[in-house]
Amino acid sequence: MEMIAILGMFILALLPIAFLIVALTALKWEAYAAALGALAVTAVEALLIWRMPAWNAVTAAAEGFAMALWPITIVIVAAVWVYNLTVHTGAMEVIKAQLMGVSSDKRVLTILIGWCFGGFLEGMAGFGSAVAIPASMLVALGINPVTAILSCLLANGVPTMFGSIGIPTNTLATITGLDVVQLSTMQVVQVAPLVVATPFLMCLVAGGKGALKGMVPLLCVTSLSFLAAEFVCASTIGADLAVIVGAVCSLVCTVAFALFQKDRPVPERYAIDNLDPDDAVTVDLRSAVVAWSPFILIFVVLLLTSSLFPFISEPLASIKSTVNIYAGDPNATLTFKWINTPGVLILLCGVAGGLIQGCGWRDMVSVLGATARQMSKTVVTMLSVLAVAKLMGYSGMTSAISAFFVGTLGAFYPAIAPVLGALGTFVTGSGTSSSTLFGGVQLEAATAIGANPYWLVAANSVGVSAGKMLSPQSIAIGSAACDCNGEDSEIFSRVLPYFIGYVVVMMLVCFFGAPLFPVR
């Protein structure tokens, strides 16, 4: 009877997630509507089935709303605003011309912008910027919006665990008490097959059948250089710079290889002809620096205010407010960092970059207002999804899901460990939140079945990255950034098979790799 009860609660706990999937795929709802529906389902279950006091449910949802607004929404709006401002000032034309100077092949540009630059943005800022900005740039180059978003979602399916200067992994290490360097190393070992495969899949998405012809050497260079640099950094320094170093190394190697092959003719079906390639050679150093100034400033400022420079980051991080919103637990606090948070810093860099590009204050405010309207549905999605996550967590629905997996699978649990991480990120849109939800579960499961705790906890993070590509939050961000709201269902349906494939690979790696890393 006990097993039947656990199974029943597991099925009921999955209903909000099932509703979200059905609403996006079968019913073709927009992400904000699907997320609002999932929130309604979660609230009803929390009140009627899990017997959550009404005021606790209200305050749990309110905590989700607050977390969605700060820091997630602000960084998304800031990232898209910086891009829109760059378009408004005409600087994006210079950037496009430079990129066309490297290659006029949309397959190569998809790799450079979606994989290399997107990986860099994920490592520096995260919170959707790695989808919003690269996808927008690809659309500006003439690539189909849905294709651009799908490519960037795929690219975002491997680096999320090291996003935002390693916050998800550092948080996971803190929760579990594991050494962050060893944990980071295990993560790279597990995700290695997908790091190699992803640029190839992006090439196929961008170019269709036969797109790999002539591209294999470049794709090997971009994927292996990323993996090698990421592994060296993770195994020596830890999580903070793993993706950033990997992305920069991959960018340099890919640009060098693309320039080496520049004289090779580009097949007509892959050529981007909305710019004259000759324009690229007319761009001088000054105009290039001015055009890239917001992104250069973002890199420098986020790096200097990271934990790598504590004499800067700690005083800024001390400007904060800690509050208790959830009534059911006085120790459940939420901290708002008012200065040292990516959204605020990106906004400040955008202002400085706009001034460098000659943009007036009135124009900057106008572009910001237009960006806020553009992102309005995305904000609703963020609020709803984070409220769902908090309600599921505080009511016990999340625990019901994990209890079923741990209690029924036994020695086969490693095969499902990445699924929990993916599930957490799918619901919350946040790798850090998923780490918080399931990190302790993974550690307990490793102890129960005698597995290496580093291996199973790392599997949670690898699943986190896969869940990011399918998260309604990520899809909504991409749709809003590329001005194709209403196509969330199509994007969800197209990315779903890749998500399933990624998770299956992760399950196989985790299960069959576990015996190779026994408890020491």
N, C-alpha and C positions, 0 to 999 in steps of 0.2 A: 504493500500500500504506500509506503514511504516513497518508493521509486516512482510510482504513478503520480504522487503529489508533486514530486520534483519536476517530472516531465510536464505536468499540467501548468505549473507556474512558469516553467521555461517557455512554453508555447504562448502563454498570455503575455509574458514580458517581451516577446518578440513582435507582438502585434503592432506597436507604433512603427517599428522599422519596416515590417511587412507592408503596412499602409503606405508608408513613404515610397517604397519601391513600386507598388501597384499604381499609386497616383501618378508617379512620374512616367512609368512605362505604358501601362494599359490604358489609363484614363487620360494621359497626355496633359496633365495639369502643369502649370508653371511652377517653378520651384517654391516660390513664396506661398502659393496656395496649398501645395502639398505639405509644406512644413507647418503651416497653420493647422491643417487637418490632423497631422501627426501629433501636434501639441494638444489638440482637443482630445484625441484618443488616449494619450498619455495621462492627461489630467483626470479623465473619467476613470481609468484603471487605477491610478494612484489613490483616488478617493474611495472608490467602491470595492476594489479587490484587495489592495494593499492597506486599506484602512488608514490612509494618511490624513491627519487632521487638516481641515480646510486651510487654516492660516499657515500651516507649514507648507502646504502645496503652493499657496500664493507667494510666500516669501522664497521658496525654492525657485519658482519661475522667475521671480524678480531678480534673484542672484544671477540666473542665466542671462536675463536681459542686460544686466549691468556688465557682465563679463563680455557679452557680445558687443556692447557699445564701446567698451574700453578694456583691452587695447585693440580688439579685432577690427571693428568697423572703421575706426579712425585710421588704421594703417592701410586698409583697402581703399578708402576714399582718397587718402593722401597719395598712394601709389598711382591711382588712376588719374588724379589731378595733375601730378607731375608729368605724366605722359601727355595728357590733354593740353597742358601748358606748352610743352615742347612742340606739339603740333600747331598750336595757336601762333607761336612766335616764328614758325617756319624752320626751326632748328631740326625738326624731324626730317626735312628734305635733305639736309646736309648729312645726317646720319644714314639715311637711305642711300644717298649717293656713295658714301664711304663703303657701306656694305656691298653695294653693287660693284665697287672697285675690287672687292675680294672675289666675288662671284655673282653671276646673274642667274645661277641655277637655283631654283626654289628649294631643291632638296638640300643643298649646302647651306642656304640661308636659314632654313628651318632648323638645322642642326646648330648653327652658330647662335641663333637667337633663342630658340626654344630650349635647347639642351645646355649649351655653354653659359649664355647670359642668364637663362632661367635658373640654372643651378646656382649661379653666383647670387642672384636675387633671393633665392630660397635660403641660402646660407647666411646672407646678411640680414634680411628682413622677415621673410616668411609671411604668414598670415594672408596668403592669396596673391601677394605681389608677383610671385614667380609665374603665375598664370595670367594675371591682368596685363602687366606691361609687355612681356614677350608676345602674347597673342595679339595685342593691339598693334605692335610693330609689324608683325607678319601680315595682318590685314592691311596695314598702310602700304605694304609692298605689293599688294594685289592678290594675296592668297585668300581663298574662300574662308569666311569667318569660322564656320563649323570645323573645317579642317585645321585651321590655326589653333582653335581652342582644344581640339582633340589631341593635337601634337603636344601642346604645352601640358595638358593633363597627364599624358603618358610620361613626359619628361619629369613631371613632379611626382611620379610614382616610385621614385627611388631615393631622393635626398631628404625627404621630410624629417626623418629621425635626427638629422643634423641641422635642421633649419634654425633660423634666428640665433645664430652663434651657438648652436648646440643645445638650446633650451630643453627640447624633449628628452634627449639622452641624459643631460645633466640632472633633470628632474627625476628621471627613472632611477639613476644611480643613487640619488639622495633618498628616494622612497625605499629602495631595496637594500641600501647599505653596501652595494657592490662598487668595486673600483671602476672608475669611469673609463680609464684607458683600456683595461681588459674588456669591458663591456663594448666599447666603441670598436675594438678590434674584431670581436665576435660578430658584431653587426655587419661590418664590411665583408667578412668572410661569407656570411649568409646571403647578402644582397648581391654579391659579385656576379652571378650569372645574369641577373637582370640589368645590372649596370652595363654589361657587355651587349645585351640584347636590345635594350631600349632605343639607342640611336638607329639601329636597323629597322625597328618597327616604325619609328618616326619617319624614316625615309620612305617606307611603303605607304604610310598614311598620306604623306605630302605628294608622292608621285604616282601612287597606284601600282598596278601589276607591272612588273618589269623594272621598277624604279631602282633596284639594287645594281643594275648593270652599270659598271664603271664606277660604282660608289664604294665597293667593299674595302679597298685600301684606306680611303679617308675615314670610313666608319670605324675601322679597326683602330686607326690612330686616335680618333676622338674618344672612343670608349675605353681603350686600354690606358691611355694617358690619364684619363679621369680616375679610373680604378686604381692605378699604381700610386698616384699622388694622394688620393683619399686614404688608401691603406697605410702608407708611410706616415701621414699626418695623424690618423686615428690611433695607430699603434705606438706613437711616440708622445704626442701632445694630448690627444683625447678628442672630444667631440666638437670643441669650439670652432675650429677652422677646417675641419675635415672636408666639407663640401665646398667651401670657398676656395681652398687650395686646389682641390680636384677640378673645379669648374674653370679657374683661371689657367691652370696647366693645360686643360683640354682646349680652352679657347686659343691659347698661344699656338699649340701644336696644330690645331685644325686650321687656323688662319694661315700658318706657314705652309701646310700641305696644300691648301686650296690655292694659294698664290703660286706654288710650284707647278700646279696643274692648270693654271689660268689660261694658258694658250690652247688647251684642249677645247674643241667646239662643244657647246651645250646643245643637246637635242632640243628641237623646237618645242616639244610638249612640256619641257621642264623650264624653258627660258621665261624669265620675268621681263616683260618688255614695256612696263609702264614708266621706266626711266631710261634715259640715254646713258649707257655705261660710260661714255666719255666724260660725263659730268663728274664722276668720281675723282678723276685726276686733277680737276680744277679746285678741289677743296684744299685750302691751305691750313697750316697748323693752327692759326688763331681761330678760324671759323670752326675747326673740328673741336678744339677745346671748349669754345663757347657752346656749341651744340651739345656736347656731352657733359657740360658743367653740372647739371643737376644730379646726374648719375655718379659722376666722380665725387661730388660732395657727399652723396648718400653713402658711398663706399667708405670714404675717409671718416666721416662723422660717426657712422655706426661702428666702425672698427675702433675708433678712439674712445667711444663711450661703452664699449663692451667690457666684459670682465677681464680681458687681457690687459687693460689699463685701469687698475682699481683706483688709482689716485684721481682719476677723472670720473669713472663710473659710480664709485661709491658715494661721493658727495651729491651727485645728481640723483642717484637712486634713493637717497635719504629724503628727497622731497616727495613725500607720498602720504597717502591716507589709508588706514586700515579700518574696515568696517565689518560688522556682523549683520548680514541681511537675513539669512535663513534662521527662522525662529526655533527650529527643532534642535539646534546645536549651537550653544554660545561660543564654542571654539571654532566653528566654521566661519573663518574670516576671509575677506577679499581685500587685496591690497591694490590700490591704484597709484601707479607711478606717474607723476604729472609731467615730468620732463624726460627722464631716461626711459622712454618707450618708443619703439620704432615709428609709430604713427606721427608723434609730435616732431621727432627728429627729421622724418621725411618731409613733413610740411615746411619746416624751417629751411631745409635744403632746397625745397622747391621754390620758396620765396627768394632765396639767394640766387638760385639758378635763373629764375625769371628775371631778376634785376640784371644779372650778367647778360642775359639775352635781349635786354632792352625792353622788357615788358613793364608797363605801368601798373600801379596799384589797383586802379579801377578795373583794368583788364584781368588782373589776377583774381580779383574778387568775383568778377563775372564768370570766369572759367570755373572757379570753385563752386559757384551756385549751380551752373549747368552740370557739373560733375555730381553734385549732391542729388539733383533730380534724376540723373542717369542711373545712380546707384540706389535709388529709393526702394525698389523691390528687393534688391540684394540685402539691404538693411533689415527688411522684414524677415527675410529668410534666416539671417544670422540670429536675430532675436528669438525666433521660434525654435530653431535647431538647438541653440544653447539652453533654452528653457526645457526642451525635451530631455536633454542630457542631464540637467540638474534634477528634474523630477524623477527620472529613471534611477539616478544614483541614490538620492536621498530616500526614496520610497522603498528601495530594496529590489527593484526590477533588474538592475544590472547584476546584483549579487545572485539573483535567481538564474540568470543566464550562465554565469561563470560556475555556479555550484553544479549545474547540470553537466557541463563539460568535464569538470574535474572529477565528479563523483561517478560518472559512467564510463569514462574512457580508459582510466588506469594507465597502463604502459603505452597505450596508443595516444596518450595526451599530446606528446610533441607534435603530432600531425595537425592538431587543431590549434596549437598555441598562436601561430600567426593570424588565425581567423579572429581571435579575440581582439588583437591589436587593430586589425582592419575594421572590425565591427565598431570599436570605440571611436575611431577616426571618422568612419562613415556617419555616425550619429552626431558627433560634436564638431567635426571639421577641424579638429585640433589634435596634433600629435602629442602635445603636452597633456591635454585632457585624457586622451586614451592611455597614456603612460600612467597617469594618476589613477584611472579607473581600474586598470588590470595589472599593473606592475606587481603589486603584492600578491595577486592571485597566481601569477606565473611563478613567483618565488616559492609560494606555498606548494604549488603543484610539483615543482622540481624536488623539494624536500620529501614530499609524499611518495614519489615514484623513484627516488634515488638518482635523478638526472643532474647534470651539471647546471647549476643555477644561472651561470652566465649565458649558456646556450639558450635556455628557455626564455629568459628575460630579454635577450637580444631578439628572439623570434617575435616578441610582442612589438618591438620597434620596427622590424622589417615589415610586419603586417600593417603597422601604422602608415608607412609610406604608401602601400598599395591602397589602403582605405582613403587616402587623401585624394586620389584621382577620381574616385566615384562619389565623394562627398557632395551632397546638394549644395553646400556652401561653396565649394570650389567651382562647381558647374555654374552657379549663379554669378559668381565673380567674373568668370570668363565671358558669360553671356552679356553681362552689363558692360564690361570693358570694351567688347566688340560691337556693342549696340545691336545685339540680336536677341533681345528679350522675347520670350515666347517659344524659343527653340530648345529649351532645357530638356524636354522629353527626348528629342532627337539626339542631343549630345549624350544624355544618360544612356540611351539604347546603344549608341555606337561605342561608348567607352566600356560598357558592361562586359563584353566578351574579353577585352584585354584585362580588366580587373580580375575576372575569374581565372584567366590563364596565369596572371601574376601570382594569385593566391595559391593556385595548385602547385606551381613551381616552388613557392615558399614552403608549403606543407611537405612536399617531397624532400626538400633540402633539410628541413628541420627534423623530420622523422628519421631519415636514413643517415643524416650527419650526426645525430645525437650520440651514437655509440663511438664515434671517432673522438669525442671530447668527454671522456668519463670524468666523474668527480675525483678531484685530487686531494 
